[in-house]
Amino acid sequence: MLPTAKTVAVVLTISIVLQVESVQLNDNLLIRIGSGGTFIGGTYYARTFKAVYLRENCPPAVCEENCLCQPALRTGCPFYICNGIKLREPCRSDNDCASGGFCQRFICRYPELIPTFHVNARNDMPQS
């Protein structure tokens, strides 16, 4: 008997949960969120983030609570855009940020020109 789609979905869900539990039990956690703070790669930041994106060979990307937090991968490494500003790695000071960035609220911010898209509330076409 071939498995149905419902059976396959249940099996996938169980394997994902087990993988998450095994990561949570690991002593060398990549991300650990506690009351009032977050550990990322063993470094403590005195705040929580709405989203954290980890990708091999890239700095972690973190996002603010008041942002949509959809990751972008323009350069191959993840970042977020919030209010027209690129958000990337967590930081404690400006020295933790790459060139052109500054540290504010434990997030490196890069105010380089990011294209934004505006939608008219009445329809999808801009007004002339």
KEGU-330529 format. One record per atom (N, C-alpha, C): x, y, z. Coordinates in pm, whole numbers, padded with zeros to 5 digits, always signed. Example, Ala and Ser with C-alpha at 12.3 -4.5 7.8 and 13.67 -1.06 7.14 Angstrom:
2
+01319-00569+00780+01230-00450+00780+01320-00330+00780+01285-00225+00708+01367-00106+00714+01290+00003+00787
This chain:
128
+00084-00118+00000+00000+00000+00000+00089+00124+00000+00063+00216-00090+00139+00340-00098+00089+00438+00008+00182+00518+00066+00137+00616+00166+00057+00728+00102-00041+00774+00173-00120+00888+00124-00048+01017+00160-00094+01127+00102-00034+01258+00132-00046+01290+00280-00157+01252+00340-00178+01280+00482-00074+01207+00567-00046+01079+00534+00053+01001+00607+00192+01063+00592+00228+01103+00472+00359+01164+00447+00373+01293+00527+00270+01375+00530+00276+01502+00603+00298+01478+00752+00233+01378+00808+00250+01347+00950+00393+01303+00978+00449+01218+00892+00586+01171+00910+00684+01288+00903+00665+01380+00809+00753+01496+00798+00744+01584+00922+00625+01604+00972+00607+01686+01091+00679+01625+01210+00668+01497+01229+00735+01430+01341+00885+01443+01329+00942+01424+01210+01088+01432+01195+01138+01574+01220+01062+01676+01182+01102+01814+01206+01102+01843+01356+01001+01800+01426+00993+01822+01571+01109+01753+01641+01143+01631+01602+01254+01560+01664+01386+01632+01638+01403+01684+01520+01526+01756+01488+01537+01882+01574+01430+01954+01591+01431+02074+01674+01461+02037+01819+01399+01931+01869+01425+01890+02007+01570+01851+02026+01630+01781+01929+01769+01741+01944+01862+01862+01944+01827+01966+01868+01907+02089+01868+01893+02158+02003+01774+02162+02059+01752+02228+02188+01826+02158+02301+01848+02028+02290+01917+01954+02395+02068+01963+02381+02119+02010+02270+02262+02021+02246+02322+02128+02337+02440+02099+02396+02506+02196+02484+02561+02316+02408+02599+02299+02283+02656+02408+02203+02548+02469+02115+02454+02536+02177+02342+02593+02103+02387+02709+02016+02333+02716+01895+02359+02831+01809+02276+02950+01855+02151+02925+01892+02062+03032+01938+01991+02985+02065+01993+03070+02165+01918+03041+02287+01854+03172+02333+01724+03170+02350+01651+03291+02389+01605+03273+02533+01643+03368+02616+01603+03366+02757+01522+03489+02788+01492+03507+02915+01414+03625+02953+01500+03750+02937+01463+03834+02844+01532+03961+02824+01657+03957+02740+01699+03840+02691+01821+03837+02612+01829+03717+02520+01930+03721+02432+01949+03616+02332+02097+03581+02323+02127+03451+02323+02262+03403+02292+02262+03360+02146+02356+03412+02069+02374+03371+01929+02520+03332+01913+02544+03205+01884+02681+03157+01869+02765+03179+01993+02704+03171+02110+02777+03186+02235+02793+03329+02284+02748+03428+02207+02756+03569+02247+02619+03615+02297+02618+03683+02410+02493+03729+02469+02460+03871+02424+02335+03893+02385+02282+04025+02350+02165+04052+02443+02164+04167+02507+02066+04199+02611+01932+04242+02552+01880+04165+02461+01748+04189+02402+01706+04064+02326+01579+04057+02292+01532+03949+02206+01510+04007+02066+01513+03921+01967+01493+03960+01828+01368+03891+01776+01298+03955+01682+01180+03893+01623+01219+03774+01537+01333+03786+01467+01378+03679+01379+01530+03674+01379+01582+03553+01364+01726+03530+01349+01743+03435+01233+01829+03470+01137+01853+03386+01020+02000+03347+01020+02027+03217+01024+02164+03167+01020+02188+03097+00887+02302+03127+00826+02341+03062+00702+02491+03040+00706+02535+02923+00663+02676+02888+00668+02763+02992+00596+02876+03026+00656+02973+03122+00602+02919+03265+00592+02816+03298+00667+02758+03433+00666+02738+03479+00810+02741+03611+00831+02705+03659+00965+02556+03634+00989+02515+03611+01113+02372+03595+01138+02298+03725+01108+02176+03713+01062+02091+03830+01038+01982+03830+01145+01957+03947+01202+01854+03960+01305+01757+04072+01267+01637+04067+01324+01533+04161+01284+01461+04218+01406+01409+04340+01390+01334+04411+01495+01193+04355+01511+01134+04383+01627+00997+04338+01655+00894+04404+01566+00914+04530+01528+00813+04605+01453+00829+04594+01302+00904+04496+01253+00928+04481+01109+00863+04354+01057+00846+04348+00926+00788+04231+00861+00881+04110+00872+01010+04131+00864+01113+04028+00883+01111+03919+00777+01099+03958+00652+01116+03866+00541+01262+03874+00498+01339+03764+00507+01481+03773+00474+01504+03798+00325+01610+03872+00296+01655+03897+00159+01794+03836+00147+01828+03790+00027+01957+03725+00006+02029+03786-00113+02026+03917-00127+02082+03983-00245+02229+03948-00267+02310+03942-00163+02453+03916-00177+02489+03772-00143+02391+03687-00126+02416+03549-00087+02403+03528+00062+02426+03632+00141+02408+03626+00286+02278+03696+00323+02208+03644+00424+02077+03701+00458+02086+03837+00525+01983+03918+00503+01963+04043+00575+01814+04072+00574+01774+04167+00654+01634+04210+00659+01628+04357+00621+01512+04403+00574+01490+04544+00545+01375+04591+00633+01398+04699+00705+01295+04755+00791+01297+04906+00776+01186+04963+00735+01176+05109+00714+01285+05161+00623+01317+05085+00519+01416+05127+00420+01560+05111+00462+01586+05051+00578+01723+05032+00626+01753+04883+00632+01871+04848+00584+01916+04710+00587+01960+04674+00729+01905+04565+00784+01942+04514+00915+02017+04383+00894+02127+04365+00966+02199+04239+00950+02241+04183+01084+02368+04179+01114+02417+04103+01229+02388+04170+01363+02380+04088+01469+02368+04145+01603+02500+04211+01641+02495+04309+01731+02616+04383+01767+02607+04435+01909+02723+04474+01960+02731+04544+02089+02784+04685+02070+02858+04707+01960+02913+04840+01931+02929+04854+01780+02958+04975+01733+02980+04999+01590+03093+04914+01535+03190+04876+01618+03302+04793+01574+03259+04654+01529+03142+04608+01572+03092+04477+01532+03029+04478+01394+03007+04597+01337+02940+04611+01208+03042+04626+01095+03003+04585+00976+03088+04602+00858+03091+04750+00819+03175+04782+00724+03192+04919+00677+03058+04979+00634+03031+05101+00680+02908+05171+00645+02793+05144+00740+02815+05056+00838+02708+05023+00931+02730+05083+01068+02622+05090+01146+02631+05137+01284+02543+05049+01371+02579+05039+01497+02507+04953+01591+02403+05035+01667+02278+04990+01658+02169+05055+01731+02075+04946+01780+02045+04946+01908+01959+04844+01970+02006+04702+01940+02139+04684+01942+02203+04553+01925+02186+04495+01784+02158+04580+01685+02149+04536+01545+02232+04629+01460+02318+04571+01372+02392+04653+01276+02295+04701+01169+02298+04830+01145+02208+04892+01047+02293+04954+00937+02249+04934+00814+02320+04983+00697+02224+05071+00617+02238+05204+00627+02143+05294+00562+02167+05314+00413+02231+05217+00346+02252+05228+00202+02117+05231+00131+02118+05277+00010+01993+05290-00065+01933+05153-00092+01816+05128-00038+01742+05004-00058+01615+05041-00133+01589+04978-00248+01465+05012-00319+01344+04973-00236+01247+05062-00230+01123+05033-00159+01008+05036-00257+00905+04965-00225+00788+04958-00311+00668+05008-00233+00598+05103-00291+00481+05161-00224+00356+05116-00298+00254+05081-00223+00127+05038-00281+00020+05137-00239-00057+05183-00337-00168+05272-00310-00274+05195-00231-00331+05255-00130-00430+05187-00047-00558+05155-00124-00589+05232-00230-00715+05211-00303-00700+05107-00412-00582+05096-00472-00558+04993-00574-00408+04970-00586-00369+04880-00672-00227+04846-00684-00151+04937-00779-00215+05033-00839-00149+05122-00934-00117+05254-00866+00006+05305-00885+00038+05435-00826-00046+05546-00888-00074+05647-00810-00150+05760-00862-00057+05851-00940-00111+05913-01047-00028+06004-01126-00053+06147-01091
